[in-house]
């Protein structure tokens, strides 16, 4: 099980319930807040907090490394049921594009690490099909997976709709932005808020920063598109007696130059 949705009287209680279900510690997961819940009045209208907890990539990598590797034939070939779902998705996508009046071809390929089936659209109106920040592409993804009956879990085939390698470009853009804003949060010791993003985009940012012990990420809001917070963890880490990268640079600068002490470049100005 790679992720769970859990409820509790508070966000913290929901996270604790998720940790019990996954059997891991807090630093092994990323958390999306689905609902913050509400207390209600005199016991009426009470709503529990609800979160989605997902294992961090580093945990999944260790889990995958401990599992026996399938042979090449097993890795490439999809089960009969999965192949049928993919064919249904491909046919649905072609029909939707035809109804939209878009002349396009839909090719079926496997991702480089063989964990996804990619339905690649080739069309002259690629910008129209992608939409602002990929919103039209995400809408196509939603419709096709629902029509095909794809199970949204680690058990079913993972189908991704793409146009001219847009998702790869988008991933690189988001990873660069995540690292830049992570540095800003650490430098200014202030939480940085990222405008509303889709679940797929949020996962990219969570993954890009999950191995940085000096920041944490948290989704905020409800619905498909939510804001994302990049939170500096400097105060907590300093209480643990660990120097931040900025403190280490400051210490190095205060040392007299000469000998084997290297010169440390000045940190960049705040954005």
C-alpha positions in Angstrom: 0.0 0.0 0.0 1.6 3.2 -1.2 -1.0 5.7 0.1 -4.0 5.9 2.3 -6.8 8.4 3.1 -7.5 8.8 6.8 -9.8 10.8 9.1 -9.6 12.2 12.6 -11.0 14.8 14.9 -8.0 17.1 13.9 -5.5 17.1 11.1 -2.8 15.7 13.5 -5.2 12.9 14.6 -5.9 12.0 10.9 -2.1 11.9 10.2 -1.5 9.7 13.2 -4.2 7.3 11.9 -2.6 7.3 8.5 0.8 6.5 10.0 -0.7 3.5 11.9 -2.3 2.2 8.6 1.0 2.6 6.7 3.2 1.4 9.6 5.8 4.2 9.2 7.1 7.3 11.0 6.0 10.8 10.2 9.1 11.7 8.1 8.4 8.8 5.7 5.2 10.4 4.2 3.9 13.4 2.4 0.5 14.8 3.4 -2.3 16.3 1.3 -5.1 17.9 3.3 -8.5 16.9 1.8 -10.6 18.5 4.5 -9.7 20.4 7.6 -13.0 19.4 9.3 -15.2 21.5 11.5 -16.4 21.3 15.1 -20.1 22.2 14.5 -22.5 23.6 17.0 -23.8 21.6 19.9 -22.6 18.4 18.2 -24.4 19.2 14.9 -22.6 19.8 11.6 -19.4 18.2 12.9 -17.1 17.1 10.1 -13.9 15.1 10.7 -10.6 16.2 9.2 -9.5 14.1 6.2 -6.0 13.7 4.7 -4.2 11.6 2.0 -0.8 10.3 3.1 1.6 8.9 0.5 4.9 7.2 1.1 7.9 9.3 0.1 9.8 8.2 -3.0 12.9 7.2 -1.0 10.7 4.8 1.0 9.1 3.3 -2.1 12.6 2.9 -3.7 13.8 0.9 -0.7 10.6 -1.1 -0.8 11.0 -1.8 -4.5 14.7 -2.8 -4.1 13.8 -5.4 -1.5 11.2 -7.0 -3.7 12.2 -9.7 -6.2 12.7 -8.4 -9.7 10.4 -9.8 -12.5 12.1 -11.1 -15.7 12.1 -8.8 -18.8 9.1 -10.6 -20.4 7.0 -10.1 -17.3 7.9 -6.4 -17.0 7.0 -5.5 -20.6 3.8 -7.5 -21.0 0.6 -6.2 -19.4 -1.9 -8.6 -17.8 -5.0 -9.3 -20.0 -7.3 -7.2 -17.9 -4.8 -4.3 -17.9 -4.3 -4.5 -21.7 -8.1 -4.3 -22.1 -8.4 -1.2 -19.9 -5.6 0.5 -21.9 -7.3 -0.3 -25.2 -10.6 1.0 -23.9 -8.8 4.2 -22.8 -7.2 4.7 -26.2 -10.5 4.2 -28.0 -12.2 6.7 -25.7 -9.5 9.3 -26.2 -9.8 9.0 -30.0 -13.5 9.4 -29.8 -13.3 12.5 -27.6 -10.8 14.1 -29.9 -13.0 13.4 -32.9 -16.1 14.9 -31.1 -13.9 18.0 -30.4 -13.2 18.3 -34.1 -9.5 17.8 -33.6 -7.5 15.8 -36.2 -5.1 13.7 -34.2 -3.4 10.4 -33.8 -3.1 8.5 -30.5 -0.1 6.2 -30.0 0.4 3.8 -27.1 3.9 3.5 -25.5 5.5 2.5 -22.2 7.4 4.9 -20.0 11.2 4.4 -19.7 11.0 2.7 -16.3 8.0 0.6 -17.6 5.6 1.7 -14.8 3.2 3.7 -16.9 1.3 3.3 -20.2 1.5 6.6 -22.1 -1.2 7.6 -24.7 0.7 10.2 -26.8 -1.5 12.6 -28.8 -0.1 14.1 -32.0 -2.1 17.0 -33.3 -1.6 20.4 -35.0 -3.6 22.1 -32.2 -1.4 20.9 -29.4 -1.5 24.2 -27.5 -5.3 24.1 -27.5 -5.4 20.5 -26.2 -2.8 21.3 -23.4 -4.6 24.4 -22.2 -3.4 26.9 -19.5 -1.0 25.2 -17.2 -2.1 21.9 -18.6 -5.7 22.2 -17.4 -7.3 20.9 -20.7 -4.9 18.0 -20.7 -5.8 17.2 -17.1 -9.5 17.3 -18.1 -8.9 14.8 -20.9 -6.9 12.6 -18.4 -9.9 12.7 -16.0 -12.5 11.8 -18.6 -10.6 9.0 -20.2 -9.6 7.3 -17.0 -13.2 7.4 -15.8 -14.6 6.1 -19.1 -12.0 3.3 -19.2 -12.7 2.4 -15.6 -9.1 2.7 -14.5 -8.6 1.8 -10.8 -6.7 4.7 -9.2 -4.4 2.6 -7.1 -1.1 0.8 -7.4 -2.9 -2.4 -8.5 -4.4 -1.2 -11.8 -2.6 0.0 -15.0 -1.4 3.6 -14.7 -2.5 5.4 -17.8 -1.0 8.9 -18.6 -2.2 11.1 -21.5 0.5 13.3 -23.0 1.0 15.7 -25.9 4.4 16.3 -27.5 6.3 15.5 -24.2 4.5 18.3 -22.4 4.4 16.4 -19.1 8.2 15.9 -19.1 8.7 19.7 -19.8 6.2 20.6 -17.1 7.9 18.2 -14.6 11.3 19.9 -15.2 9.7 23.4 -14.8 8.0 22.4 -11.5 11.1 20.7 -10.1 13.2 23.8 -10.8 10.6 26.0 -9.2 10.4 23.8 -6.2 14.1 23.9 -5.6 14.2 27.7 -6.1 11.3 28.3 -3.7 12.7 25.9 -1.2 16.0 27.9 -1.1 13.9 31.1 -0.7 12.0 29.6 2.2 15.2 28.6 4.0 16.9 31.9 3.3 14.0 34.1 4.4 12.8 31.7 7.2 9.3 32.2 5.9 6.7 29.9 4.5 6.3 30.3 0.7 2.9 29.7 -0.8 2.5 28.3 -4.3 -0.7 29.1 -6.2 -3.3 26.4 -6.8 -1.9 23.3 -8.5 -3.4 20.0 -9.7 -2.7 16.8 -7.7 -0.2 15.7 -10.2 1.7 19.0 -10.1 1.7 19.0 -6.3 3.2 15.5 -6.2 6.1 16.7 -8.3 6.9 19.5 -5.9 6.5 17.2 -2.8 8.9 14.7 -4.5 11.4 17.4 -5.5 11.8 18.6 -1.8 11.1 15.4 0.1 14.8 14.7 0.7 15.6 18.2 1.9 15.5 18.1 5.8 15.3 21.9 6.0 11.9 22.3 4.4 8.6 20.5 4.4 5.6 20.7 2.0 1.9 20.8 2.8 -1.2 21.0 0.5 -3.9 23.4 1.6 -7.5 23.8 0.5 -10.2 21.6 -1.0 -11.0 20.4 -4.5 -8.7 19.2 -7.3 -6.6 22.4 -7.4 -5.0 23.4 -4.1 -2.3 25.7 -2.8 0.9 24.3 -1.6 3.0 25.5 1.3 6.8 25.2 1.4 7.7 25.5 5.1 11.2 26.1 6.5 12.1 23.6 9.2 15.1 25.6 10.5 13.7 26.4 14.0 12.9 22.8 14.6 16.3 21.6 13.3 18.2 24.2 15.4 16.4 22.9 18.5 17.9 19.5 17.6 21.3 21.1 17.6 21.8 21.0 13.8 23.3 23.9 12.0 21.4 25.1 8.8 23.3 25.5 5.5 23.1 29.3 6.0 24.6 29.1 9.5 27.4 26.9 8.2 28.2 29.5 5.5 28.1 32.2 8.1 30.5 30.3 10.3 32.9 29.7 7.4 32.8 33.4 6.5 33.7 34.5 10.0 36.9 32.4 9.9 40.1 34.3 8.8 41.1 33.8 5.2 44.3 32.1 4.4 45.7 28.6 4.8 43.3 25.9 3.6 40.1 27.8 4.5 38.2 28.3 1.2 36.3 31.5 0.4 32.5 31.2 0.6 30.4 33.0 -1.9 27.8 35.5 -0.6 24.3 34.2 -0.6 22.0 35.7 -3.2 19.6 38.5 -2.4 16.0 37.8 -1.4 13.6 37.4 -4.2 
